[in-house]
Amino acid sequence: MKQPDATRTMELLAQLSHGANFSMGCYCQDESRCHRSILRALLVEHGALLSA
């Protein structure tokens, strides 16, 4: 995530979360062993608003 494009994408998604709902999914059964938990942490780090 140190690449400029990746950082811009995270910042854009974080900003979008302030005015729109969106979701990301995959087929992994356990989020704790999946890329979803990493994406969630990165979005929070960039200021995203997450819903339950």
PyMOL Python script that loads the backbone (N, CA, C, O; Angstrom):
from pymol import cmd

cmd.read_pdbstr("""\
ATOM      1  N   MET A   1       0.812  -1.191   0.000  1.00  0.00           N
ATOM      2  CA  MET A   1       0.000   0.000   0.000  1.00  0.00           C
ATOM      3  C   MET A   1       0.858   1.258   0.000  1.00  0.00           C
ATOM      4  O   MET A   1       0.348   2.362   0.192  1.00  0.00           O
ATOM      5  N   LYS A   2       2.131   1.096  -0.211  1.00  0.00           N
ATOM      6  CA  LYS A   2       3.010   2.268  -0.223  1.00  0.00           C
ATOM      7  C   LYS A   2       3.081   2.934  -1.591  1.00  0.00           C
ATOM      8  O   LYS A   2       3.695   3.991  -1.735  1.00  0.00           O
ATOM      9  N   GLN A   3       2.462   2.329  -2.589  1.00  0.00           N
ATOM     10  CA  GLN A   3       2.439   2.912  -3.922  1.00  0.00           C
ATOM     11  C   GLN A   3       1.445   4.076  -3.948  1.00  0.00           C
ATOM     12  O   GLN A   3       0.380   3.981  -3.338  1.00  0.00           O
ATOM     13  N   PRO A   4       1.766   5.155  -4.632  1.00  0.00           N
ATOM     14  CA  PRO A   4       0.870   6.320  -4.676  1.00  0.00           C
ATOM     15  C   PRO A   4      -0.543   5.995  -5.141  1.00  0.00           C
ATOM     16  O   PRO A   4      -1.509   6.515  -4.583  1.00  0.00           O
ATOM     17  N   ASP A   5      -0.677   5.146  -6.151  1.00  0.00           N
ATOM     18  CA  ASP A   5      -2.013   4.801  -6.636  1.00  0.00           C
ATOM     19  C   ASP A   5      -2.833   4.081  -5.573  1.00  0.00           C
ATOM     20  O   ASP A   5      -4.028   4.338  -5.429  1.00  0.00           O
ATOM     21  N   ALA A   6      -2.199   3.187  -4.834  1.00  0.00           N
ATOM     22  CA  ALA A   6      -2.906   2.451  -3.785  1.00  0.00           C
ATOM     23  C   ALA A   6      -3.341   3.394  -2.666  1.00  0.00           C
ATOM     24  O   ALA A   6      -4.451   3.277  -2.146  1.00  0.00           O
ATOM     25  N   THR A   7      -2.477   4.313  -2.306  1.00  0.00           N
ATOM     26  CA  THR A   7      -2.820   5.286  -1.269  1.00  0.00           C
ATOM     27  C   THR A   7      -3.977   6.160  -1.724  1.00  0.00           C
ATOM     28  O   THR A   7      -4.896   6.415  -0.946  1.00  0.00           O
ATOM     29  N   ARG A   8      -3.951   6.618  -2.951  1.00  0.00           N
ATOM     30  CA  ARG A   8      -5.052   7.442  -3.478  1.00  0.00           C
ATOM     31  C   ARG A   8      -6.360   6.666  -3.496  1.00  0.00           C
ATOM     32  O   ARG A   8      -7.420   7.223  -3.208  1.00  0.00           O
ATOM     33  N   THR A   9      -6.290   5.395  -3.831  1.00  0.00           N
ATOM     34  CA  THR A   9      -7.498   4.575  -3.849  1.00  0.00           C
ATOM     35  C   THR A   9      -8.079   4.447  -2.450  1.00  0.00           C
ATOM     36  O   THR A   9      -9.290   4.576  -2.272  1.00  0.00           O
ATOM     37  N   MET A  10      -7.243   4.199  -1.461  1.00  0.00           N
ATOM     38  CA  MET A  10      -7.728   4.092  -0.079  1.00  0.00           C
ATOM     39  C   MET A  10      -8.329   5.415   0.390  1.00  0.00           C
ATOM     40  O   MET A  10      -9.365   5.431   1.054  1.00  0.00           O
ATOM     41  N   GLU A  11      -7.676   6.520   0.042  1.00  0.00           N
ATOM     42  CA  GLU A  11      -8.193   7.834   0.428  1.00  0.00           C
ATOM     43  C   GLU A  11      -9.536   8.114  -0.248  1.00  0.00           C
ATOM     44  O   GLU A  11     -10.445   8.661   0.378  1.00  0.00           O
ATOM     45  N   LEU A  12      -9.659   7.743  -1.515  1.00  0.00           N
ATOM     46  CA  LEU A  12     -10.914   7.935  -2.228  1.00  0.00           C
ATOM     47  C   LEU A  12     -12.031   7.105  -1.613  1.00  0.00           C
ATOM     48  O   LEU A  12     -13.128   7.615  -1.385  1.00  0.00           O
ATOM     49  N   LEU A  13     -11.766   5.841  -1.344  1.00  0.00           N
ATOM     50  CA  LEU A  13     -12.780   4.988  -0.731  1.00  0.00           C
ATOM     51  C   LEU A  13     -13.162   5.501   0.659  1.00  0.00           C
ATOM     52  O   LEU A  13     -14.335   5.470   1.030  1.00  0.00           O
ATOM     53  N   ALA A  14     -12.187   5.967   1.419  1.00  0.00           N
ATOM     54  CA  ALA A  14     -12.476   6.513   2.742  1.00  0.00           C
ATOM     55  C   ALA A  14     -13.387   7.729   2.628  1.00  0.00           C
ATOM     56  O   ALA A  14     -14.339   7.861   3.398  1.00  0.00           O
ATOM     57  N   GLN A  15     -13.111   8.607   1.690  1.00  0.00           N
ATOM     58  CA  GLN A  15     -13.962   9.791   1.497  1.00  0.00           C
ATOM     59  C   GLN A  15     -15.354   9.397   1.026  1.00  0.00           C
ATOM     60  O   GLN A  15     -16.345   9.960   1.490  1.00  0.00           O
ATOM     61  N   LEU A  16     -15.439   8.451   0.123  1.00  0.00           N
ATOM     62  CA  LEU A  16     -16.743   7.984  -0.353  1.00  0.00           C
ATOM     63  C   LEU A  16     -17.593   7.429   0.784  1.00  0.00           C
ATOM     64  O   LEU A  16     -18.818   7.549   0.764  1.00  0.00           O
ATOM     65  N   SER A  17     -16.949   6.827   1.767  1.00  0.00           N
ATOM     66  CA  SER A  17     -17.691   6.232   2.883  1.00  0.00           C
ATOM     67  C   SER A  17     -18.410   7.278   3.720  1.00  0.00           C
ATOM     68  O   SER A  17     -19.298   6.932   4.499  1.00  0.00           O
ATOM     69  N   HIS A  18     -18.052   8.537   3.580  1.00  0.00           N
ATOM     70  CA  HIS A  18     -18.708   9.601   4.345  1.00  0.00           C
ATOM     71  C   HIS A  18     -20.044  10.001   3.737  1.00  0.00           C
ATOM     72  O   HIS A  18     -20.850  10.655   4.398  1.00  0.00           O
ATOM     73  N   GLY A  19     -20.291   9.617   2.485  1.00  0.00           N
ATOM     74  CA  GLY A  19     -21.537  10.016   1.857  1.00  0.00           C
ATOM     75  C   GLY A  19     -22.252   8.913   1.109  1.00  0.00           C
ATOM     76  O   GLY A  19     -23.306   9.152   0.519  1.00  0.00           O
ATOM     77  N   ALA A  20     -21.705   7.714   1.120  1.00  0.00           N
ATOM     78  CA  ALA A  20     -22.318   6.613   0.388  1.00  0.00           C
ATOM     79  C   ALA A  20     -21.987   5.292   1.072  1.00  0.00           C
ATOM     80  O   ALA A  20     -20.958   5.151   1.733  1.00  0.00           O
ATOM     81  N   ASN A  21     -22.875   4.344   0.896  1.00  0.00           N
ATOM     82  CA  ASN A  21     -22.628   2.996   1.402  1.00  0.00           C
ATOM     83  C   ASN A  21     -22.117   2.132   0.263  1.00  0.00           C
ATOM     84  O   ASN A  21     -22.642   2.187  -0.850  1.00  0.00           O
ATOM     85  N   PHE A  22     -21.109   1.348   0.535  1.00  0.00           N
ATOM     86  CA  PHE A  22     -20.617   0.390  -0.450  1.00  0.00           C
ATOM     87  C   PHE A  22     -20.055  -0.799   0.304  1.00  0.00           C
ATOM     88  O   PHE A  22     -19.805  -0.723   1.507  1.00  0.00           O
ATOM     89  N   SER A  23     -19.864  -1.868  -0.389  1.00  0.00           N
ATOM     90  CA  SER A  23     -19.335  -3.067   0.263  1.00  0.00           C
ATOM     91  C   SER A  23     -18.290  -3.725  -0.630  1.00  0.00           C
ATOM     92  O   SER A  23     -18.259  -3.533  -1.845  1.00  0.00           O
ATOM     93  N   MET A  24     -17.446  -4.498   0.016  1.00  0.00           N
ATOM     94  CA  MET A  24     -16.459  -5.302  -0.678  1.00  0.00           C
ATOM     95  C   MET A  24     -16.603  -6.708  -0.128  1.00  0.00           C
ATOM     96  O   MET A  24     -16.769  -6.898   1.077  1.00  0.00           O
ATOM     97  N   GLY A  25     -16.541  -7.660  -0.981  1.00  0.00           N
ATOM     98  CA  GLY A  25     -16.714  -9.024  -0.513  1.00  0.00           C
ATOM     99  C   GLY A  25     -15.778  -9.995  -1.187  1.00  0.00           C
ATOM    100  O   GLY A  25     -15.074  -9.660  -2.139  1.00  0.00           O
ATOM    101  N   CYS A  26     -15.788 -11.184  -0.679  1.00  0.00           N
ATOM    102  CA  CYS A  26     -15.014 -12.273  -1.250  1.00  0.00           C
ATOM    103  C   CYS A  26     -15.652 -13.582  -0.785  1.00  0.00           C
ATOM    104  O   CYS A  26     -16.727 -13.576  -0.186  1.00  0.00           O
ATOM    105  N   TYR A  27     -15.002 -14.672  -1.057  1.00  0.00           N
ATOM    106  CA  TYR A  27     -15.552 -15.978  -0.705  1.00  0.00           C
ATOM    107  C   TYR A  27     -14.876 -16.607   0.514  1.00  0.00           C
ATOM    108  O   TYR A  27     -15.161 -17.758   0.847  1.00  0.00           O
ATOM    109  N   CYS A  28     -14.000 -15.883   1.174  1.00  0.00           N
ATOM    110  CA  CYS A  28     -13.336 -16.421   2.361  1.00  0.00           C
ATOM    111  C   CYS A  28     -14.352 -16.560   3.495  1.00  0.00           C
ATOM    112  O   CYS A  28     -15.165 -15.661   3.712  1.00  0.00           O
ATOM    113  N   GLN A  29     -14.312 -17.658   4.203  1.00  0.00           N
ATOM    114  CA  GLN A  29     -15.265 -17.897   5.282  1.00  0.00           C
ATOM    115  C   GLN A  29     -14.896 -17.153   6.557  1.00  0.00           C
ATOM    116  O   GLN A  29     -15.782 -16.730   7.299  1.00  0.00           O
ATOM    117  N   ASP A  30     -13.623 -16.988   6.820  1.00  0.00           N
ATOM    118  CA  ASP A  30     -13.157 -16.398   8.075  1.00  0.00           C
ATOM    119  C   ASP A  30     -12.452 -15.079   7.791  1.00  0.00           C
ATOM    120  O   ASP A  30     -11.335 -15.067   7.274  1.00  0.00           O
ATOM    121  N   GLU A  31     -13.116 -13.946   8.134  1.00  0.00           N
ATOM    122  CA  GLU A  31     -12.534 -12.627   7.843  1.00  0.00           C
ATOM    123  C   GLU A  31     -11.185 -12.428   8.524  1.00  0.00           C
ATOM    124  O   GLU A  31     -10.332 -11.715   7.995  1.00  0.00           O
ATOM    125  N   SER A  32     -10.975 -13.037   9.674  1.00  0.00           N
ATOM    126  CA  SER A  32      -9.707 -12.838  10.384  1.00  0.00           C
ATOM    127  C   SER A  32      -8.523 -13.449   9.627  1.00  0.00           C
ATOM    128  O   SER A  32      -7.373 -13.116   9.913  1.00  0.00           O
ATOM    129  N   ARG A  33      -8.789 -14.327   8.677  1.00  0.00           N
ATOM    130  CA  ARG A  33      -7.719 -14.941   7.884  1.00  0.00           C
ATOM    131  C   ARG A  33      -7.853 -14.565   6.412  1.00  0.00           C
ATOM    132  O   ARG A  33      -7.506 -15.342   5.523  1.00  0.00           O
ATOM    133  N   CYS A  34      -8.359 -13.366   6.177  1.00  0.00           N
ATOM    134  CA  CYS A  34      -8.698 -12.941   4.820  1.00  0.00           C
ATOM    135  C   CYS A  34      -8.209 -11.516   4.581  1.00  0.00           C
ATOM    136  O   CYS A  34      -7.930 -10.779   5.527  1.00  0.00           O
ATOM    137  N   HIS A  35      -8.111 -11.144   3.327  1.00  0.00           N
ATOM    138  CA  HIS A  35      -7.699  -9.788   2.969  1.00  0.00           C
ATOM    139  C   HIS A  35      -8.717  -8.735   3.396  1.00  0.00           C
ATOM    140  O   HIS A  35      -8.377  -7.554   3.471  1.00  0.00           O
ATOM    141  N   ARG A  36      -9.969  -9.138   3.681  1.00  0.00           N
ATOM    142  CA  ARG A  36     -10.978  -8.161   4.114  1.00  0.00           C
ATOM    143  C   ARG A  36     -10.564  -7.440   5.387  1.00  0.00           C
ATOM    144  O   ARG A  36     -10.788  -6.236   5.514  1.00  0.00           O
ATOM    145  N   SER A  37      -9.969  -8.148   6.319  1.00  0.00           N
ATOM    146  CA  SER A  37      -9.557  -7.508   7.572  1.00  0.00           C
ATOM    147  C   SER A  37      -8.445  -6.487   7.319  1.00  0.00           C
ATOM    148  O   SER A  37      -8.383  -5.458   7.991  1.00  0.00           O
ATOM    149  N   ILE A  38      -7.580  -6.764   6.367  1.00  0.00           N
ATOM    150  CA  ILE A  38      -6.523  -5.818   6.010  1.00  0.00           C
ATOM    151  C   ILE A  38      -7.126  -4.581   5.355  1.00  0.00           C
ATOM    152  O   ILE A  38      -6.761  -3.455   5.694  1.00  0.00           O
ATOM    153  N   LEU A  39      -8.047  -4.788   4.418  1.00  0.00           N
ATOM    154  CA  LEU A  39      -8.713  -3.654   3.768  1.00  0.00           C
ATOM    155  C   LEU A  39      -9.472  -2.802   4.772  1.00  0.00           C
ATOM    156  O   LEU A  39      -9.423  -1.573   4.711  1.00  0.00           O
ATOM    157  N   ARG A  40     -10.176  -3.451   5.699  1.00  0.00           N
ATOM    158  CA  ARG A  40     -10.908  -2.712   6.738  1.00  0.00           C
ATOM    159  C   ARG A  40      -9.961  -1.836   7.537  1.00  0.00           C
ATOM    160  O   ARG A  40     -10.246  -0.659   7.758  1.00  0.00           O
ATOM    161  N   ALA A  41      -8.848  -2.389   7.970  1.00  0.00           N
ATOM    162  CA  ALA A  41      -7.875  -1.627   8.765  1.00  0.00           C
ATOM    163  C   ALA A  41      -7.307  -0.454   7.966  1.00  0.00           C
ATOM    164  O   ALA A  41      -7.151   0.644   8.500  1.00  0.00           O
ATOM    165  N   LEU A  42      -7.001  -0.685   6.694  1.00  0.00           N
ATOM    166  CA  LEU A  42      -6.470   0.395   5.851  1.00  0.00           C
ATOM    167  C   LEU A  42      -7.498   1.501   5.648  1.00  0.00           C
ATOM    168  O   LEU A  42      -7.152   2.683   5.674  1.00  0.00           O
ATOM    169  N   LEU A  43      -8.751   1.129   5.445  1.00  0.00           N
ATOM    170  CA  LEU A  43      -9.789   2.138   5.276  1.00  0.00           C
ATOM    171  C   LEU A  43      -9.960   2.971   6.542  1.00  0.00           C
ATOM    172  O   LEU A  43     -10.085   4.194   6.471  1.00  0.00           O
ATOM    173  N   VAL A  44      -9.966   2.318   7.688  1.00  0.00           N
ATOM    174  CA  VAL A  44     -10.079   3.044   8.959  1.00  0.00           C
ATOM    175  C   VAL A  44      -8.884   3.973   9.129  1.00  0.00           C
ATOM    176  O   VAL A  44      -9.040   5.114   9.563  1.00  0.00           O
ATOM    177  N   GLU A  45      -7.708   3.497   8.794  1.00  0.00           N
ATOM    178  CA  GLU A  45      -6.483   4.296   8.888  1.00  0.00           C
ATOM    179  C   GLU A  45      -6.586   5.564   8.029  1.00  0.00           C
ATOM    180  O   GLU A  45      -6.000   6.594   8.364  1.00  0.00           O
ATOM    181  N   HIS A  46      -7.322   5.485   6.937  1.00  0.00           N
ATOM    182  CA  HIS A  46      -7.485   6.630   6.036  1.00  0.00           C
ATOM    183  C   HIS A  46      -8.743   7.434   6.344  1.00  0.00           C
ATOM    184  O   HIS A  46      -9.104   8.332   5.584  1.00  0.00           O
ATOM    185  N   GLY A  47      -9.416   7.120   7.456  1.00  0.00           N
ATOM    186  CA  GLY A  47     -10.546   7.939   7.903  1.00  0.00           C
ATOM    187  C   GLY A  47     -11.921   7.490   7.453  1.00  0.00           C
ATOM    188  O   GLY A  47     -12.871   8.271   7.511  1.00  0.00           O
ATOM    189  N   ALA A  48     -12.048   6.256   7.008  1.00  0.00           N
ATOM    190  CA  ALA A  48     -13.351   5.772   6.547  1.00  0.00           C
ATOM    191  C   ALA A  48     -14.325   5.620   7.700  1.00  0.00           C
ATOM    192  O   ALA A  48     -13.935   5.331   8.831  1.00  0.00           O
ATOM    193  N   LEU A  49     -15.608   5.822   7.393  1.00  0.00           N
ATOM    194  CA  LEU A  49     -16.681   5.535   8.332  1.00  0.00           C
ATOM    195  C   LEU A  49     -17.212   4.150   8.008  1.00  0.00           C
ATOM    196  O   LEU A  49     -17.681   3.907   6.896  1.00  0.00           O
ATOM    197  N   LEU A  50     -17.142   3.245   8.966  1.00  0.00           N
ATOM    198  CA  LEU A  50     -17.585   1.876   8.737  1.00  0.00           C
ATOM    199  C   LEU A  50     -18.885   1.634   9.468  1.00  0.00           C
ATOM    200  O   LEU A  50     -19.096   2.131  10.574  1.00  0.00           O
ATOM    201  N   SER A  51     -19.753   0.865   8.839  1.00  0.00           N
ATOM    202  CA  SER A  51     -20.994   0.470   9.494  1.00  0.00           C
ATOM    203  C   SER A  51     -20.875  -0.974   9.935  1.00  0.00           C
ATOM    204  O   SER A  51     -19.988  -1.702   9.490  1.00  0.00           O
ATOM    205  N   ALA A  52     -21.760  -1.374  10.799  1.00  0.00           N
ATOM    206  CA  ALA A  52     -21.724  -2.736  11.334  1.00  0.00           C
ATOM    207  C   ALA A  52     -22.162  -3.759  10.331  1.00  0.00           C
ATOM    208  O   ALA A  52     -22.185  -4.952  10.636  1.00  0.00           O
TER     209      ALA A  52
END
""", "prot")
cmd.dss("prot")
cmd.show_as("cartoon", "prot")
cmd.util.cbc("prot")
cmd.orient("prot")
